[in-house]
Structure formats: structure tokens, C-alpha cells
Amino acid sequence: MKILENYSLKNHNTLAVDCYCDQFAEIKSLSDLEALPKDIKITEMLIMGCGSNILFTENLSRFVVQFKPRKHITIVDNLVVAWAGTPWNDLVNWAVNKNLGGIENLALIPGLVGAAPFQNIGAYGTELQDSLVWVEVYNWQTGLYHRLSNEECLFSYRHSIFKYHDQPWIISRIGLDLRNDKPVNISYQPLQEKFAGQSKNPSFKKVAQAVTEIRQSKLPDPYKIPNAGSFFKNPVIDSQVAQRIQRRHKDLPIFETKHCEGQKTSAAWLLEQCGFKGHREGDAGFYDKHALILVNHGNASGQDLLKMTKMAKRAVKIKFGIVLEEEVRVL
Ligand SMILES: Cc1cc2nc3c(=O)[nH]c(=O)nc-3n(C[C@H](O)[C@H](O)[C@H](O)COP(=O)(O)OP(=O)(O)OC[C@H]3O[C@@H](n4cnc5c(N)ncnc54)[C@H](O)[C@@H]3O)c2cc1C
């Protein structure tokens, strides 16, 4: 394993922010993991997949390890086991081509398998936690592997135990329960529209294709327009807050979800009401077709982008009394 010093991460994050780290190493296999120095403190390490959920705001005094994309998927004891470096969408395609269901609604989410449990990725009414059985972690300080069950991962909406950052853990593999008899979930409005007048039970592959088409029509390709997907989480609000806002804004979107208590509203809608859809200052801005997506139009620095997100947060707090929480990890 080669360790590079003073390395630029500009080509390693989808917001294309230029930032340097003290040391950088690429992980291709378990033996690379096991070769990592054991004396690195938790605060001095950063583990990365494709950098599609990170905003760098300053140079990092850290040892950055990044998984090199490499597909490795097997079936063991009826579970689908994927290596952390497997591109997430390759896993979805692999599964639907084998008529195995459970993650088809998560098609086209950028990034690698190892990052998926970190924020319990979710889309179109499905979350990773619905199919995940275990997560294997490598403890770089002890050199031991450990398996966490679904319950031990403490999953909730875009959250997991891995966000606490108080363990020297690198996610190395995940085990998923994907089966051909799982029910498809096309309850989300855009999917219902896609399948209107068609079979009520489309194949997993058809659902993944529909999700892919919807996403391609709505979201900017991060490799053409640098972005990190939804910048903020959809806020969970109680019914009193919802009623207070609805007195002045009857069209406030409200959706119930099985994945969290309370009602969720749309962060994109809140930002749009505050005028952030398409808003741009220099090279930092929000996408003109989707207010929740922070974009780098060229050479925005991490600080430019951070300033834009702080402005947006402040505006939503003042207008609606709701505090938006970042979905993207800000470093
Ligand atoms: C256009 C676009 C659309 C998106 N849509 C969605 C969506 O619909 N739903 C959704 O949930 N997300 C979405 N995202 C966010 C992002 O794709 C996911 O969070 C993805 O899982 C990040 O993968 P990554 O490999 O890029 O991780 P990175 O951004 O590199 O890392 C994300 C976090 O995971 C940690 N991490 C990464 N790998 C490991 C590992 N092996 N062990 C321990 N920790 C690790 C990192 O330290 C970091 O904190 C979107 C992003 C973009 C750009």
C-alpha cells in the first residue's frame, strides 16, 4: 500500500472542492486494510468512498483512506455479501438481474457499499436498514474484525452508529437479505405515475429502471455539475408545527414514513419558498431544478459553499422556525 503525502482531494469528492490532506492511501483489498498503521487516532483518520456525501471546508490534518471501486459480491448462507469497495449501483444491478429484491428503489445512488450503512441510505420509501442483516467492521487499532447486527447499527432516518465517530472502525463488508419473494414498493408518487395502468407487481428490474429514469430526469450528474445530492435532511416536524405553517402555506408538503416518528416535510420546498432554488453567488449555488442540491458551478471553495448553506439555513429558520440539519458530512 502506497502512502502519499500532502495529497489533493479535488478529484475525490463530487463537489469538486480543492482541499489537501496530510496523508492518503488507497484501499483495494482486506490486506490493504490490515496494512494500515495501527497508531492513528480516530480524529486523525478519514475513511472515504467516492466522496459523494462530504463537503470539505478546509485542508485536513488527517490520514485519508479511500476505497478503490472494485465489485466483489458473493452469496453466503443465502445472504448477499458485498465488499465495501463495490459501487453501490453495481450491487443494485447485480441483484435485480438475479431477480433478488429489496434494494431496487435505491438504484443510482452514487457511492460505494461501505458508505451505505454510514447514513443508512434511502430513497423512494426504502432504506438500507430494510434489507441489511449485518455490517462487518475492521478495527484498525486492534487489527480485529467484528460483526454488527442490524439492531446494533442503531439505524434511523439517515443515521447509524457509524456517525458517532468514536470507534476505530472501517466498514469492510455488508450482508443483505435479498429475496425473489420480497414485495415491490411503488407507493411513492413518481413511481405510481410511472406504473399507472401497468402491472401492480412490476419486476425488481423494472422498478430499478423506473427509479433510474426518475433520478436522471431530476438530479444533476455529479460528474457534470459537481454536487453532493440532498444537502439537508427532510425535517421531521410535529403536527402543531405543521398546522402553524399550514395556516399561511396550505401547500406545505407532509409525508408520513415508516422509518421515523412524526411527519416529514420537504427541505427542498422550504428552501424554494425562501428563494434558494437556482440562487447563485459566484460559483456556489443551489441547483435550478431542485432547491435541495448545493452545486459548485466551477471553482467554489469549501468556504464559499459552506457560506451558502448557512445563508439557506438561516433563511428557513427565520421564515418557518425550522432548523435544517445537514445530510452531507461537513469537514
Ligand atoms: C447526485 C446524488 C444523489 C444522491 N442521492 C442519494 C439518495 O437518494 N439517498 C441517499 O441516502 N444518499 C444520496 N446521496 C448521497 C451519497 O450518494 C450517499 O451518502 C453514499 O452512500 C455516499 O457514498 P460514498 O462512497 O461517496 O461515501 P463518502 O461520501 O466518501 O463518505 C460518506 C461517509 O461515509 C463514511 N464512509 C465511507 N466509506 C466508509 C467505510 N468503508 N467505513 C466507514 N465509514 C465510511 C465517510 O467517512 C463519510 O462520513 C446522493 C449523492 C449525490 C451526489
The ligand as an ORCA input file, in Angstrom:
! r2SCAN-3c Opt
* xyz 0 1
  C     -26.495     13.126     -7.138
  C     -26.530     12.472     -5.766
  C     -27.674     11.828     -5.355
  C     -27.731     11.218     -4.085
  N     -28.880     10.584     -3.713
  C     -28.952      9.999     -2.504
  C     -30.154      9.314     -2.102
  O     -31.130      9.245     -2.847
  N     -30.179      8.745     -0.877
  C     -29.097      8.783     -0.029
  O     -29.201      8.231      1.071
  N     -27.960      9.412     -0.388
  C     -27.856     10.005     -1.592
  N     -26.707     10.654     -1.961
  C     -25.576     10.736     -1.015
  C     -24.472      9.675     -1.231
  O     -24.529      9.147     -2.513
  C     -24.586      8.528     -0.218
  O     -24.499      9.026      1.090
  C     -23.477      7.487     -0.440
  O     -23.700      6.381      0.404
  C     -22.087      8.050     -0.195
  O     -21.172      7.115     -0.718
  P     -19.638      7.485     -0.925
  O     -18.941      6.224     -1.278
  O     -19.497      8.611     -1.893
  O     -19.240      7.950      0.542
  P     -18.358      9.193      1.010
  O     -19.035     10.476      0.625
  O     -16.945      9.015      0.579
  O     -18.467      9.018      2.578
  C     -19.692      9.265      3.221
  C     -19.497      8.989      4.701
  O     -19.335      7.589      4.908
  C     -18.103      7.338      5.586
  N     -17.556      6.122      4.991
  C     -17.391      5.879      3.674
  N     -16.925      4.623      3.490
  C     -16.777      4.082      4.713
  C     -16.316      2.810      5.191
  N     -15.918      1.837      4.360
  N     -16.285      2.607      6.536
  C     -16.689      3.576      7.396
  N     -17.141      4.784      7.004
  C     -17.188      5.039      5.672
  C     -17.243      8.553      5.325
  O     -16.278      8.742      6.352
  C     -18.262      9.663      5.278
  O     -18.541     10.144      6.556
  C     -26.607     11.271     -3.227
  C     -25.442     11.910     -3.659
  C     -25.393     12.512     -4.927
  C     -24.123     13.183     -5.373
*
